[in-house]
Amino acid sequence: MVLISSYLLNARTSCLHVSNARTENLTSLAPLVVEDRPQAISLLQQARSKRYSVEEAKQLHSYIVKSGPSPNIYYLNSLIRLYAANGALDDAQKLFDGVPHRDVVSWTTLVDGYAKLGKMDDAKELFNSMRERNVVSWNVMITGYGKQGNLEAAREMFDKMPEHDIASWNSLISSFARNDLPEEAFKIFQKVLTEALVMPNKVSFLSVLPAIAELGCALRGRCVHSLILRTGIELDGLLSSALVDMYCKCDCLDHAFQVLKTNQSRDNVASWNPLLAGLVRHKRFEEALDIFQILQLENVEPDVVTIITLIATVAQLGTLGLGKWLHAYAIRKRIRVSATLASALVDMYSKCGCVELALQVFSMAEERTVELWNAMINGLAIHGQGKDAIELFSQMRAENSEFDEVTLASILNACSHSGLVDDGLSFFAAMKDIYKMTPKIQHYGCIVDLLSRVGQLEEAKTFICSKMHMKPDAVLWKSLLGACKTHGNVEIGEFAARHLIELCPDDSSAYVLLSSIYDSAGRLNDAVAMRKMMSDGGVSKEPGFSLIESGGVVHVFLVGDRSHPRLEEVNTMLCEMSEKFRSVGYAPEKQLVLFDIDDQEKEFAISHHSEKLAIAFGLCDTAKGTPLHIVKNLRMCSDCHVFMKLASKIYDREIIVRDNRRFHHFKTGKCSCMDYW
């Protein structure tokens, strides 16, 4: 945009000097007097391309008035648009009322102003007063109703229109798409192709692609992609990004990457972000990091969306070193740590086992949104710091920060992981009676978990059967069943397993846990029968794996892994560890192995659990005293828990393990969970 001072000088405009005026700002316009009308038109055009405050709009209005005789309709319509765009509808209405000869543009501009601010009653009253309407006027009303979610009114407007242009169809498509009716949006798009006398344009495709993405229909997506190519519409950054996002959400990541490779705007990071998000959504975390390397090689500057997506990747992998590097990278690139980025960092550091750094980011945040508070409370919860989580919630309320259902779920989870039964039940009661929130399945799940962990299995069963206002899901039954294994309750274990198998017949956890309960109770025939039922049903146990980061490289170990290049060294370390541990009384819990094999094979199987392989590798590959961070996809078994405590004491290492339930911090032979997990 040309500097106003330079423009006025070139146009031979005389003006009064204003000291310290910012030439790029309209604050210098109030005292100006212009004799040349085209100058005013140009300034209005410039004003339309930039967002100005209401005060600046009034200064421009004053400037236009001083520029000569009564402004023509073009000036006045532009000023109405400028006021409306700034939300100053009273000023826009006042100016509109004073226009002696209003045209259809005057009316439509003001209707659009009301519609964009969601004041559809005012917009409709004005629209009904119009003596003359054009297709733009109708389209403004359709779009306004669509944004408000009033699809019946939007459709009624569309049907009453004397004629439709492609913008009318596009408005209707986007109205249904943005209001979670993707199938209806796609049907309207089909009518454009089969019934309408207009050709779809770029906006048509940008409107329908999100609907296809929500439907997850790859075939429709490919058809629309083909149509875009046949119509000759340029695949610019916006359209390419929409296609990439659609393909990712339709599980066609290879197609998404192909679109990106042919995108002429691939130097724009906005074209890459949907692909990164798609890879993360499909848990293809290593590939997401590979894409980031490609960005760096092609000198594509990441933005805050890129960084947040990659931080989410690191959070899932639990790779603290990479997370620290990304944080430093964002600072180096001068990416502002917004509340959203701070929330992602808190979540990442918490899930990477470093709650101290999470607290540091939280304390330094300029703005604390509910998402940031929730991330920090949940971080404390999964680390078993229940009292700290409750204290933080108290601070949140003291600062009058808004909280939501997610906050309460995190607090209940914190109470569950720390055995704070009375506090948890109190918060649950307050949720309904004081905070006036309706509990959802995750809140009920927290209470079942809370009661089950402390051995109140009858109470947990009663809660599920008589105090819930919705059907229990698999997570609740798993919580109860897992606690029955811990506390050796066969009867309730059978009850929970039966319901879990009814809900999820292919879930191995019901068979495995109940079989283990039978084994512990000495009911060996029932245990064998359970394993046979599992085998006959073709149900396979999810393989366990563990990740450990060392030297910037993520190493993956599977149960009984024989693929790692340093396996011989790892096995040698495992043998050394077992001998040392046996000397202080350690004996493998062979009964945890469910396979019908001899004792020697059982001992080998349990000694080669993935987290044991990872810890052995970590001891070989890192310097003495270095903390070891391990991420496991399944819940850690009791034998591995004992093993980690001994390793932390004998090798003088801090060991942090994240399983699918919580964090365990092992130090000097003790665990932060206090053997309560």
matplotlib code that plots the C-alpha trace (Angstrom):
import matplotlib.pyplot as plt

x = [0.0, 1.4, 2.2, -0.6, 1.9, 3.7, 0.5, -0.8, 2.5, 2.5, -1.1, -0.2, -2.3, -1.8, -2.0, -1.4, 1.7, 1.0, 4.0, 4.9, 2.1, 2.4, 2.2, 0.9, -2.0, -5.2, -4.6, -3.0, -6.1, -8.3, -6.9, -6.4, -8.2, -8.2, -9.3, -8.9, -11.9, -10.0, -7.7, -10.6, -11.6, -8.1, -8.0, -11.3, -10.0, -6.9, -9.0, -11.1, -7.9, -6.8, -8.6, -8.9, -10.4, -13.7, -11.9, -9.8, -12.9, -14.5, -11.4, -11.6, -15.3, -14.4, -11.7, -14.1, -16.7, -14.1, -12.9, -15.6, -19.4, -21.7, -20.1, -21.7, -23.2, -19.9, -18.2, -21.2, -21.4, -17.7, -18.0, -21.0, -18.9, -16.0, -18.1, -19.8, -16.5, -15.4, -18.6, -19.8, -23.3, -24.8, -22.5, -23.2, -27.0, -26.8, -24.9, -27.3, -30.3, -28.9, -28.2, -30.8, -30.7, -29.8, -29.1, -29.1, -25.4, -26.2, -28.9, -26.9, -23.8, -25.7, -27.5, -24.1, -22.8, -25.7, -25.4, -21.7, -22.2, -24.9, -27.7, -30.0, -33.3, -32.0, -30.6, -33.9, -35.9, -33.7, -33.7, -37.5, -37.6, -35.5, -37.5, -34.9, -32.8, -30.0, -28.5, -25.8, -28.4, -29.9, -26.5, -25.7, -28.7, -28.0, -24.5, -25.6, -28.2, -25.7, -23.1, -25.8, -26.7, -30.2, -30.2, -33.9, -33.9, -30.9, -32.6, -35.8, -33.9, -32.2, -35.5, -37.2, -34.4, -35.6, -32.2, -29.0, -25.4, -22.5, -22.0, -25.6, -24.9, -21.5, -23.1, -25.6, -22.9, -20.7, -23.7, -24.4, -20.8, -19.9, -23.0, -21.9, -24.2, -21.5, -23.8, -26.3, -23.5, -22.2, -25.8, -26.1, -22.7, -24.0, -27.0, -24.6, -23.1, -26.4, -29.1, -27.6, -26.9, -23.5, -20.1, -18.4, -15.5, -12.7, -14.9, -17.3, -14.5, -13.1, -16.7, -17.3, -13.8, -14.2, -17.5, -15.9, -13.1, -15.6, -17.4, -14.0, -15.1, -11.9, -13.8, -15.8, -12.6, -10.8, -13.8, -13.8, -10.0, -10.4, -13.1, -10.8, -8.1, -10.6, -12.0, -8.6, -8.7, -5.3, -4.2, -3.0, -2.0, -5.6, -7.0, -3.9, -4.1, -7.8, -7.1, -4.2, -6.4, -9.2, -7.0, -5.4, -8.8, -9.8, -6.8, -5.1, -1.8, 0.0, -2.4, -2.0, 1.8, 1.4, -0.8, 1.8, 4.7, 2.9, 1.8, 3.3, 3.0, 4.9, 7.3, 4.4, 4.3, 0.5, 0.5, 2.5, 0.6, -2.4, -0.1, 1.8, -1.5, -2.8, 0.3, 0.0, -3.7, -2.8, 0.0, 2.7, 4.9, 8.3, 7.0, 5.8, 9.4, 10.7, 8.4, 9.9, 13.3, 12.1, 10.8, 14.2, 16.0, 13.6, 14.1, 10.3, 9.9, 7.7, 4.9, 3.3, 0.9, 3.9, 5.6, 2.4, 1.9, 5.4, 5.3, 2.2, 4.3, 7.0, 4.5, 3.3, 6.8, 7.9, 11.3, 12.3, 15.5, 13.7, 11.0, 13.7, 15.2, 11.8, 11.2, 14.6, 14.0, 10.7, 12.5, 15.3, 12.8, 11.1, 7.8, 5.7, 4.8, 1.0, -1.4, -2.0, 1.8, 2.3, -0.4, 1.2, 4.6, 3.2, 1.5, 4.7, 7.0, 4.5, 4.2, 8.0, 8.3, 9.6, 6.8, 9.3, 9.8, 6.1, 5.6, 8.2, 6.5, 3.2, 4.5, 6.0, 2.9, 1.7, -1.9, -3.5, -6.4, -8.6, -6.6, -3.3, -4.7, -6.1, -2.8, -0.9, -3.5, -3.5, 0.3, 0.4, -2.3, -0.5, 2.6, 0.7, 0.9, -2.7, -2.5, -0.5, -3.2, -5.9, -3.9, -3.5, -7.3, -7.8, -5.4, -7.4, -10.6, -9.0, -7.9, -11.5, -10.4, -13.1, -12.9, -14.8, -15.6, -12.1, -10.7, -13.0, -12.0, -8.3, -8.9, -10.8, -8.0, -5.5, -7.4, -7.6, -3.9, -3.1, -5.6, -7.5, -10.9, -12.7, -11.4, -12.5, -16.0, -16.3, -15.3, -17.7, -20.6, -19.7, -19.6, -23.3, -24.5, -22.3, -20.8, -24.0, -22.2, -23.6, -21.1, -19.9, -18.6, -15.0, -16.1, -17.9, -14.8, -12.6, -14.9, -14.9, -11.1, -10.8, -12.9, -11.4, -7.7, -8.2, -10.0, -13.6, -14.7, -18.3, -18.7, -17.3, -19.6, -22.7, -21.7, -21.6, -24.9, -27.1, -25.6, -24.6, -27.1, -25.6, -24.4, -20.8, -18.1, -15.2, -12.8, -14.9, -15.1, -11.3, -10.7, -12.8, -11.4, -7.8, -8.4, -9.9, -6.6, -4.7, -6.9, -7.6, -11.4, -12.6, -16.4, -16.4, -13.6, -15.9, -18.7, -16.6, -15.0, -18.4, -19.5, -16.2, -16.4, -20.0, -18.9, -15.5, -15.3, -11.9, -10.3, -7.6, -7.5, -10.7, -9.3, -5.8, -6.8, -9.4, -7.0, -4.4, -7.1, -7.9, -4.1, -3.6, -6.6, -5.3, -8.2, -5.8, -8.4, -10.5, -7.4, -6.6, -10.2, -10.1, -6.9, -8.6, -11.6, -9.3, -7.4, -10.6, -12.0, -8.9, -8.2, -4.6, -2.8, -1.5, 2.3, 4.1, 6.8, 8.9, 10.7, 13.9, 15.7, 19.5, 21.7, 18.8, 17.8, 14.6, 15.1, 12.1, 12.1, 9.4, 8.7, 11.3, 13.0, 15.6, 15.9, 17.9, 21.5, 23.0, 20.9, 23.8, 25.1, 21.6, 21.2, 24.6, 23.5, 20.2, 22.0, 24.3, 21.3, 19.4, 22.3, 22.8, 19.0, 18.8, 21.6, 19.3, 16.3, 14.6, 12.7, 10.8, 7.0, 6.6, 2.9, 2.4, 3.3, 0.0, 1.5, 1.5, 5.3, 7.8, 9.2, 12.5, 10.8, 8.4, 11.4, 13.0, 9.8, 9.2, 12.9, 12.6, 9.7, 10.2, 10.9, 13.6, 15.3, 15.0, 16.5, 19.3, 20.1, 19.9, 22.5, 24.8, 24.4, 24.3, 26.8, 26.5, 24.0, 22.0, 18.2, 16.5, 13.2, 11.1, 7.6, 5.6, 2.4, 0.8, 0.5, 3.7, 3.4, 4.3, 7.5, 8.8, 7.9, 10.0, 12.8, 12.8, 13.0, 16.0, 17.7, 17.3, 18.9, 21.8, 22.8, 22.1, 19.9, 16.7, 14.3, 11.1, 8.6, 5.4, 2.9, -0.6, -1.9, 0.5, 4.1, 6.5, 9.5, 12.0, 14.8, 16.9, 14.8, 11.4, 8.7, 6.7, 3.4, 4.1, 3.2, -0.2, -1.0]
y = [0.0, 3.4, 5.7, 8.3, 11.1, 10.2, 9.7, 13.1, 14.7, 13.2, 14.3, 17.9, 17.9, 20.7, 19.6, 20.9, 19.4, 17.2, 16.5, 12.9, 11.6, 8.0, 8.3, 4.8, 5.5, 7.4, 9.4, 12.1, 12.5, 14.7, 18.1, 17.3, 19.2, 17.7, 19.4, 16.4, 13.9, 10.9, 11.1, 10.4, 7.4, 6.0, 6.5, 4.6, 1.8, 1.6, 1.7, -1.3, -3.4, -2.7, -3.0, 0.3, 1.3, 3.1, 6.3, 6.1, 5.4, 8.6, 10.5, 9.3, 10.2, 13.7, 13.9, 12.8, 15.4, 18.2, 17.2, 19.1, 19.1, 16.4, 13.0, 10.8, 7.4, 5.6, 7.6, 7.0, 3.3, 2.9, 4.6, 2.5, -0.6, 0.8, 1.4, -2.0, -3.8, -2.2, -3.3, 0.3, -0.5, 2.6, 4.9, 2.9, 3.0, 6.8, 7.4, 5.1, 6.9, 10.2, 9.1, 10.9, 8.5, 5.0, 2.3, -1.5, -1.4, 0.9, -1.5, -4.7, -3.2, -2.5, -5.8, -7.5, -5.6, -6.8, -10.4, -10.6, -9.6, -12.3, -9.7, -11.6, -10.1, -6.6, -7.9, -9.5, -6.4, -4.3, -6.9, -7.0, -3.2, -3.2, -2.1, -3.6, -6.6, -8.3, -11.7, -10.4, -9.3, -12.7, -14.4, -12.2, -13.4, -17.1, -16.7, -14.9, -17.5, -20.3, -18.8, -18.5, -22.2, -21.4, -23.8, -23.8, -20.0, -20.2, -22.9, -20.9, -17.8, -19.9, -21.4, -17.9, -16.4, -15.4, -16.6, -18.2, -17.6, -19.8, -17.7, -18.6, -22.4, -21.9, -20.1, -22.9, -25.6, -24.0, -23.3, -27.1, -28.1, -25.8, -27.0, -30.6, -31.7, -32.9, -35.3, -32.5, -30.2, -32.8, -33.4, -29.7, -29.7, -32.6, -30.5, -27.8, -30.3, -31.8, -29.1, -25.7, -23.6, -22.5, -24.0, -24.7, -22.4, -22.4, -21.4, -24.3, -26.8, -25.1, -25.4, -29.0, -30.5, -30.0, -31.8, -34.8, -34.8, -35.0, -37.9, -39.6, -40.7, -41.1, -42.0, -38.8, -36.9, -38.4, -37.6, -33.9, -33.7, -35.0, -32.5, -29.7, -30.8, -31.1, -27.6, -26.1, -24.4, -23.6, -25.6, -22.7, -22.8, -22.7, -25.4, -27.6, -27.4, -28.3, -31.3, -32.4, -32.1, -34.0, -36.9, -37.1, -37.3, -40.0, -42.1, -41.4, -40.0, -41.1, -39.1, -36.1, -36.2, -36.4, -33.3, -31.5, -32.5, -31.0, -27.9, -24.7, -23.1, -25.8, -23.2, -22.0, -23.9, -23.7, -26.2, -28.7, -28.3, -30.4, -33.3, -33.1, -33.0, -36.0, -38.0, -37.2, -38.1, -41.5, -42.0, -42.0, -39.9, -40.8, -39.8, -36.5, -35.9, -36.9, -34.3, -31.7, -32.6, -32.1, -28.6, -27.7, -29.0, -27.0, -23.8, -23.7, -21.6, -23.3, -21.3, -21.8, -24.4, -26.5, -26.3, -27.2, -30.2, -31.4, -30.9, -33.1, -35.7, -35.5, -35.8, -39.1, -40.4, -39.2, -38.0, -35.3, -34.4, -33.7, -31.8, -29.5, -29.0, -28.0, -25.6, -24.0, -23.9, -22.0, -19.5, -19.1, -18.5, -15.9, -17.7, -16.2, -18.5, -18.0, -19.7, -22.4, -23.1, -22.9, -25.5, -27.8, -27.4, -28.1, -31.2, -32.3, -31.8, -33.6, -36.6, -36.7, -37.2, -33.7, -32.0, -29.5, -28.0, -28.1, -26.0, -23.6, -23.0, -22.7, -20.1, -18.0, -18.0, -14.4, -15.6, -18.6, -20.0, -22.9, -25.2, -24.2, -24.8, -28.1, -29.2, -28.4, -30.0, -33.2, -33.2, -33.2, -35.9, -38.4, -38.0, -38.9, -35.4, -35.3, -32.8, -30.4, -30.7, -29.9, -26.9, -25.6, -26.0, -23.9, -21.3, -21.4, -20.6, -17.9, -16.1, -16.4, -18.4, -20.3, -24.1, -26.7, -30.4, -31.3, -29.5, -31.6, -34.8, -34.0, -33.3, -36.6, -38.4, -36.8, -38.0, -41.5, -41.8, -40.5, -42.5, -39.4, -41.0, -38.5, -35.6, -37.3, -38.1, -34.5, -33.0, -35.4, -34.3, -30.6, -31.1, -31.8, -29.8, -26.7, -26.3, -27.5, -29.7, -33.0, -35.8, -37.5, -41.0, -39.9, -38.5, -41.7, -43.6, -41.6, -42.5, -46.2, -46.1, -44.2, -46.7, -49.7, -48.8, -48.6, -52.0, -50.7, -53.1, -53.7, -49.9, -49.5, -52.3, -50.7, -47.3, -48.7, -50.6, -48.1, -44.6, -44.0, -42.3, -43.8, -47.2, -48.0, -48.3, -50.6, -48.3, -48.6, -52.4, -52.6, -50.4, -52.6, -55.8, -54.6, -53.8, -57.3, -58.7, -56.5, -57.3, -60.9, -60.7, -63.5, -63.0, -59.3, -60.0, -62.5, -60.0, -57.3, -59.6, -60.8, -57.2, -56.3, -59.3, -58.4, -54.9, -55.7, -59.4, -58.8, -57.0, -59.3, -57.6, -59.3, -62.8, -62.0, -60.3, -62.9, -65.7, -64.1, -63.8, -67.5, -68.4, -66.3, -68.0, -71.5, -72.1, -73.4, -75.3, -72.1, -70.2, -72.7, -72.6, -68.8, -68.9, -71.5, -69.3, -66.4, -68.7, -70.2, -66.7, -65.6, -62.9, -61.9, -60.0, -56.6, -56.9, -54.7, -52.3, -49.7, -46.6, -45.1, -42.0, -41.9, -39.5, -38.0, -41.4, -43.2, -46.9, -49.3, -52.6, -55.3, -58.1, -60.8, -58.5, -60.1, -57.3, -54.6, -54.3, -54.3, -57.1, -59.2, -56.3, -55.8, -59.5, -59.5, -56.6, -58.3, -61.4, -59.2, -57.4, -60.6, -62.0, -58.9, -58.7, -62.4, -61.8, -59.4, -61.7, -61.0, -63.8, -63.5, -63.7, -66.6, -66.9, -63.7, -65.7, -67.1, -69.4, -73.1, -73.5, -74.8, -72.7, -72.0, -70.6, -68.6, -67.1, -66.2, -64.6, -62.5, -61.4, -60.1, -57.7, -54.6, -52.2, -54.5, -54.5, -50.8, -50.2, -52.6, -50.7, -47.4, -48.6, -49.6, -46.5, -43.6, -42.1, -43.0, -40.9, -40.0, -40.3, -42.9, -42.1, -45.0, -45.0, -48.2, -48.8, -51.2, -51.2, -52.2, -55.6, -56.1, -58.0, -55.1, -52.7, -54.6, -54.9, -51.1, -50.3, -52.6, -51.1, -47.6, -48.5, -50.9, -48.8, -45.4, -44.2, -42.2, -44.1, -42.6, -44.9, -43.8, -46.7, -46.4, -45.4, -43.0, -42.1, -44.0, -42.2, -44.8, -43.5, -45.2, -48.3, -46.5, -45.5, -42.3, -44.3, -45.9, -49.2, -47.9, -48.1]
z = [0.0, -1.1, 1.8, 2.1, 2.5, -0.7, -2.6, -1.6, -2.5, -5.9, -6.5, -5.7, -2.6, -0.1, 3.5, 7.0, 8.7, 11.6, 13.8, 14.6, 12.3, 11.2, 7.4, 6.9, 9.4, 8.8, 12.0, 9.8, 7.6, 9.8, 8.9, 5.2, 2.5, -1.0, -4.2, -6.5, -6.3, -7.6, -4.6, -2.3, -4.4, -4.2, -0.5, -0.1, -2.3, -0.1, 3.1, 1.7, 1.5, 5.0, 8.4, 10.1, 13.5, 13.8, 14.7, 11.5, 9.5, 10.9, 10.0, 6.4, 6.4, 7.5, 4.9, 2.1, 3.2, 3.1, -0.4, -2.2, -3.0, -1.7, -2.4, -5.0, -4.3, -4.8, -2.0, 0.3, -0.4, 0.2, 3.5, 4.5, 3.7, 5.7, 8.8, 8.5, 8.1, 11.4, 13.2, 13.5, 12.3, 14.1, 12.1, 8.9, 9.5, 10.2, 7.0, 5.1, 6.4, 5.2, 1.7, -0.6, -3.5, -2.3, -4.9, -4.6, -3.6, -0.6, 0.7, 0.1, 1.7, 5.0, 4.9, 4.5, 7.5, 9.7, 8.4, 9.0, 12.7, 13.1, 13.4, 11.0, 12.3, 11.4, 8.1, 7.2, 8.1, 5.9, 3.1, 3.1, 2.8, -0.4, -3.5, -5.7, -5.1, -7.1, -6.8, -4.5, -2.0, -1.9, -1.5, 1.4, 3.3, 2.5, 3.8, 6.9, 7.8, 7.1, 9.4, 12.1, 11.6, 10.4, 7.4, 7.0, 6.5, 4.2, 2.0, 2.0, 0.7, -2.0, -3.2, -3.4, -5.5, -9.0, -10.4, -9.1, -9.9, -8.8, -5.7, -4.6, -4.9, -3.2, -0.2, 0.2, 0.0, 2.6, 4.8, 5.1, 5.2, 8.1, 10.1, 10.1, 7.3, 4.8, 2.9, 2.2, 1.1, -1.4, -2.8, -3.4, -5.2, -7.3, -8.3, -9.5, -11.9, -13.1, -12.8, -12.5, -15.5, -14.1, -13.9, -10.6, -9.8, -7.3, -4.4, -5.2, -4.8, -1.7, -0.2, -1.0, -0.2, 3.6, 3.4, 1.5, 4.1, 6.9, 5.1, 4.6, 1.1, -1.0, -4.1, -4.1, -3.3, -6.3, -8.6, -7.5, -7.9, -11.4, -12.1, -10.9, -13.3, -16.2, -15.7, -15.8, -12.5, -11.2, -8.2, -6.1, -2.5, -1.1, -3.4, -3.0, 0.8, 0.7, -1.5, 0.8, 3.9, 2.2, 1.1, 4.6, 6.3, 3.7, 4.7, 1.3, 2.5, -0.7, -2.8, -0.5, -0.9, -4.7, -4.7, -2.7, -5.0, -8.0, -6.1, -7.5, -4.1, -2.2, -0.9, 1.2, 4.5, 4.6, 1.8, 3.9, 7.2, 6.3, 5.3, 8.6, 10.5, 8.6, 9.4, 13.0, 13.0, 11.6, 14.1, 11.4, 13.6, 12.0, 8.6, 10.0, 11.2, 7.7, 6.1, 8.5, 7.2, 3.7, 4.6, 5.9, 2.8, 0.6, 2.8, 3.6, 6.7, 9.3, 11.0, 14.4, 13.0, 11.8, 15.2, 17.1, 14.8, 15.3, 19.0, 19.1, 17.2, 19.8, 22.6, 21.2, 20.7, 24.1, 22.7, 25.1, 23.3, 20.0, 22.0, 23.5, 20.1, 18.6, 21.4, 20.9, 17.1, 17.6, 19.7, 17.2, 14.4, 16.6, 16.6, 19.4, 22.2, 22.0, 24.5, 21.9, 21.4, 25.2, 25.7, 23.1, 24.9, 28.3, 26.9, 25.2, 28.2, 30.4, 28.1, 27.7, 31.4, 32.3, 34.3, 35.6, 32.1, 31.6, 34.8, 33.6, 30.2, 32.1, 34.5, 31.7, 29.5, 28.7, 28.5, 30.3, 28.4, 29.6, 27.2, 28.9, 32.4, 31.3, 29.8, 33.0, 35.3, 33.2, 33.1, 36.9, 36.9, 34.7, 36.8, 40.0, 41.5, 42.4, 45.3, 43.1, 40.4, 42.9, 44.1, 40.6, 40.0, 43.2, 41.7, 38.5, 40.3, 42.4, 39.2, 38.0, 34.9, 33.2, 33.4, 31.5, 31.4, 30.3, 33.4, 35.7, 33.9, 34.5, 38.2, 38.6, 36.7, 39.1, 42.1, 40.6, 40.0, 43.5, 45.5, 46.6, 46.8, 49.0, 46.9, 43.7, 44.9, 46.2, 42.8, 41.0, 43.3, 42.8, 39.1, 39.1, 42.1, 42.1, 38.6, 36.9, 34.4, 33.2, 33.6, 30.4, 30.0, 30.7, 34.1, 35.0, 33.9, 36.3, 39.2, 38.3, 38.0, 41.3, 43.2, 41.5, 42.1, 45.9, 45.9, 46.3, 43.6, 44.9, 45.0, 41.5, 40.2, 41.9, 40.5, 36.9, 37.2, 39.1, 39.2, 35.6, 33.2, 30.1, 28.9, 30.1, 27.5, 27.1, 29.0, 32.2, 32.1, 31.5, 34.5, 36.7, 35.2, 35.6, 39.3, 39.8, 38.6, 41.0, 43.9, 43.0, 42.8, 40.5, 40.7, 39.7, 37.2, 35.4, 35.5, 34.0, 31.4, 30.2, 29.5, 27.9, 25.5, 24.6, 23.7, 22.1, 21.2, 19.4, 22.3, 23.8, 27.2, 28.5, 27.8, 29.0, 32.2, 33.2, 32.3, 34.6, 37.4, 37.1, 37.2, 40.3, 41.9, 41.1, 38.6, 36.0, 33.9, 33.6, 32.6, 29.9, 28.7, 28.5, 26.4, 24.1, 23.7, 22.7, 20.2, 18.7, 18.2, 16.4, 18.9, 19.2, 21.9, 21.0, 20.8, 23.3, 22.2, 23.9, 22.6, 24.0, 22.6, 22.6, 20.8, 18.9, 17.5, 18.6, 19.1, 19.1, 20.9, 20.5, 23.0, 22.3, 19.7, 17.5, 15.0, 16.7, 15.3, 18.8, 20.1, 21.2, 23.4, 24.8, 25.7, 27.4, 29.5, 30.3, 31.6, 33.7, 35.2, 35.9, 37.8, 39.9, 40.7, 41.6, 44.2, 46.0, 45.9, 42.5, 40.9, 37.6, 37.9, 35.5, 36.2, 34.2, 31.0, 29.6, 27.0, 27.7, 27.7, 30.2, 33.0, 31.3, 28.2, 30.4, 32.2, 28.9, 27.6, 30.7, 30.8, 27.2, 27.7, 25.5, 28.4, 29.7, 26.3, 26.1, 29.6, 28.9, 25.7, 27.5, 30.1, 27.3, 25.1, 27.6, 30.0, 33.7, 35.6, 32.5, 33.1, 30.8, 29.3, 28.0, 26.3, 26.3, 24.4, 27.0, 30.8, 32.5, 34.2, 37.9, 37.1, 35.0, 37.7, 40.2, 37.6, 37.0, 40.7, 41.1, 38.0, 39.3, 42.6, 41.4, 38.4, 40.1, 37.3, 37.2, 35.0, 33.7, 32.1, 30.4, 29.9, 28.5, 31.9, 33.6, 34.3, 36.7, 38.0, 39.4, 41.6, 44.2, 44.2, 44.6, 42.2, 42.2, 41.9, 45.4, 43.8, 43.1, 39.4]

ax = plt.figure().add_subplot(projection="3d")
ax.plot(x, y, z, "-o")
ax.set_aspect("equal")
plt.show()
